[in-house]
């Protein structure tokens, strides 16, 4: 019985890297840069602990990343059907567009959220890189 339990635990840890690791140092982060994200402009630079492609279905947090948009770059308007997307602005200045099309200037310390059914977009409208943390969660 003990061998079966240890084998199952080992298989779970190998299959679920997000479960096996609780600390992600800067050196551990994966790069995933994307061009014209959701029809936006320029490059969305991303450094991730894990992405939605690595994560198991049973975990609520699907993705965590440090994101950077250079001046003039943007994430286009897109809808979240079954997950939530949070941006925590670390530095820089941008314009967040919500589901209703309302534009709001965001700066360091501001937090945005798109819940299931919401649409959103983010553009770097400042003169320095817009750096933010991105969290995607799903029940």
KEPAMI-615356 format. One record per residue (C-alpha): residue number from 1; z, y, x; residue in three letters. Coordinates in pm, 1 decimal. Layout:
// residues N
> NUM  Z  Y  X  ALA
...
END
This chain:
// residues 139
> 1  0.0  0.0  0.0  UNK
> 2  90.6  240.3  282.7  UNK
> 3  -247.2  177.4  452.6  UNK
> 4  -434.3  249.4  128.2  UNK
> 5  -241.0  574.6  79.9  UNK
> 6  -306.1  689.1  439.2  UNK
> 7  -675.6  601.0  408.5  UNK
> 8  -704.0  796.2  81.3  UNK
> 9  -521.7  1095.3  230.7  UNK
> 10  -746.1  1093.9  538.5  UNK
> 11  -1058.6  1072.8  320.0  UNK
> 12  -937.8  1364.4  107.9  UNK
> 13  -873.6  1582.2  413.2  UNK
> 14  -1211.4  1503.1  566.6  UNK
> 15  -1393.0  1565.4  236.6  UNK
> 16  -1201.9  1886.3  159.3  UNK
> 17  -1181.0  2116.5  462.7  UNK
> 18  -1024.3  2390.6  248.2  UNK
> 19  -731.6  2159.5  172.8  UNK
> 20  -681.4  2058.5  535.8  UNK
> 21  -657.5  2411.5  673.7  UNK
> 22  -421.7  2692.7  577.1  UNK
> 23  -497.2  2941.9  854.5  UNK
> 24  -843.4  3067.1  943.9  UNK
> 25  -846.8  3272.3  1262.6  UNK
> 26  -1132.1  3512.6  1334.2  UNK
> 27  -1276.5  3249.3  1566.5  UNK
> 28  -1278.0  2991.4  1282.1  UNK
> 29  -1480.9  3205.1  1041.3  UNK
> 30  -1835.7  3100.1  949.7  UNK
> 31  -2122.6  3346.2  944.8  UNK
> 32  -2336.6  3365.1  631.0  UNK
> 33  -2554.4  3676.6  626.6  UNK
> 34  -2786.1  3733.5  330.8  UNK
> 35  -3084.6  3961.6  283.2  UNK
> 36  -3132.7  4160.8  -38.5  UNK
> 37  -2838.8  3991.3  -209.6  UNK
> 38  -2886.1  3980.2  -587.8  UNK
> 39  -3189.1  4206.3  -546.9  UNK
> 40  -2999.4  4465.9  -343.8  UNK
> 41  -3111.5  4636.8  -24.6  UNK
> 42  -3055.7  4541.6  338.0  UNK
> 43  -2822.9  4275.0  471.9  UNK
> 44  -2486.7  4161.8  339.8  UNK
> 45  -2300.1  4044.9  649.8  UNK
> 46  -2038.4  3778.6  579.0  UNK
> 47  -1770.9  3597.0  780.0  UNK
> 48  -1603.6  3327.0  569.9  UNK
> 49  -1304.7  3095.7  585.6  UNK
> 50  -1504.4  2876.7  345.7  UNK
> 51  -1782.7  2930.4  95.8  UNK
> 52  -1863.2  2795.0  -249.1  UNK
> 53  -2082.8  2539.4  -70.3  UNK
> 54  -1786.5  2394.7  125.6  UNK
> 55  -1525.2  2389.0  -146.7  UNK
> 56  -1423.5  2112.0  -382.9  UNK
> 57  -1439.7  2146.1  -761.2  UNK
> 58  -1063.3  2114.7  -806.5  UNK
> 59  -971.0  2432.5  -619.3  UNK
> 60  -944.5  2769.6  -795.5  UNK
> 61  -1048.4  2980.6  -494.5  UNK
> 62  -1411.1  2898.5  -419.3  UNK
> 63  -1485.5  3151.7  -147.2  UNK
> 64  -1310.0  3401.9  80.2  UNK
> 65  -1496.0  3632.5  314.4  UNK
> 66  -1494.9  3950.8  519.7  UNK
> 67  -1806.5  4137.2  408.1  UNK
> 68  -1994.0  4431.5  556.2  UNK
> 69  -2264.6  4651.5  408.4  UNK
> 70  -2421.3  4904.3  645.1  UNK
> 71  -2502.0  5255.4  510.9  UNK
> 72  -2778.0  5229.1  250.2  UNK
> 73  -2731.6  4852.9  198.1  UNK
> 74  -2626.6  4709.8  -137.7  UNK
> 75  -2552.8  4406.0  -349.9  UNK
> 76  -2770.2  4425.9  -660.4  UNK
> 77  -2644.9  4402.8  -1018.0  UNK
> 78  -2562.8  4041.8  -1104.2  UNK
> 79  -2367.5  3859.3  -1373.4  UNK
> 80  -2078.7  3616.3  -1331.8  UNK
> 81  -2098.3  3352.3  -1601.2  UNK
> 82  -1812.4  3117.3  -1516.5  UNK
> 83  -1624.1  3262.9  -1220.1  UNK
> 84  -1443.1  3578.1  -1109.4  UNK
> 85  -1538.0  3795.7  -812.9  UNK
> 86  -1295.0  4036.5  -645.2  UNK
> 87  -1373.7  4300.0  -381.5  UNK
> 88  -1086.3  4454.5  -184.5  UNK
> 89  -1221.9  4758.6  -2.9  UNK
> 90  -1090.5  4773.0  354.4  UNK
> 91  -1283.9  5069.8  494.1  UNK
> 92  -1582.5  5290.1  425.3  UNK
> 93  -1707.7  5429.7  97.9  UNK
> 94  -1931.7  5284.0  -166.7  UNK
> 95  -2036.4  5297.3  -528.4  UNK
> 96  -1933.3  5016.1  -761.7  UNK
> 97  -2136.4  4970.7  -1080.1  UNK
> 98  -1968.7  4785.4  -1369.4  UNK
> 99  -2109.8  4591.0  -1666.2  UNK
> 100  -2159.9  4908.7  -1868.0  UNK
> 101  -2349.2  5079.8  -1586.6  UNK
> 102  -2056.6  5308.9  -1503.0  UNK
> 103  -2057.3  5406.4  -1135.6  UNK
> 104  -1726.5  5454.1  -952.7  UNK
> 105  -1673.0  5565.3  -592.5  UNK
> 106  -1462.0  5305.8  -407.6  UNK
> 107  -1273.0  5352.6  -80.3  UNK
> 108  -1016.9  5172.1  134.0  UNK
> 109  -740.3  5022.8  -78.2  UNK
> 110  -947.2  5002.3  -398.1  UNK
> 111  -994.8  4669.7  -576.0  UNK
> 112  -1276.0  4569.2  -812.7  UNK
> 113  -1311.0  4259.5  -1028.3  UNK
> 114  -1587.5  4097.2  -1227.8  UNK
> 115  -1452.0  3843.0  -1475.2  UNK
> 116  -1660.2  3574.1  -1648.2  UNK
> 117  -1929.7  3750.6  -1849.3  UNK
> 118  -1912.4  4069.6  -1638.1  UNK
> 119  -2189.2  4213.0  -1423.6  UNK
> 120  -2140.9  4427.3  -1115.2  UNK
> 121  -2309.2  4580.5  -810.9  UNK
> 122  -2189.3  4749.5  -492.6  UNK
> 123  -2370.7  4994.5  -265.9  UNK
> 124  -2266.2  5154.5  60.1  UNK
> 125  -2317.6  5521.8  -17.3  UNK
> 126  -2114.4  5639.4  281.2  UNK
> 127  -2196.4  5710.7  644.8  UNK
> 128  -2000.1  5422.9  800.0  UNK
> 129  -1998.8  5047.5  735.8  UNK
> 130  -1842.6  4944.7  404.0  UNK
> 131  -1605.7  4658.1  482.9  UNK
> 132  -1440.9  4456.0  207.5  UNK
> 133  -1277.2  4123.3  139.5  UNK
> 134  -1447.7  3906.8  -121.8  UNK
> 135  -1269.3  3639.9  -326.8  UNK
> 136  -1447.3  3416.0  -575.9  UNK
> 137  -1230.4  3212.6  -812.4  UNK
> 138  -1297.9  2971.3  -1093.9  UNK
> 139  -1074.8  2773.9  -1331.9  UNK
END
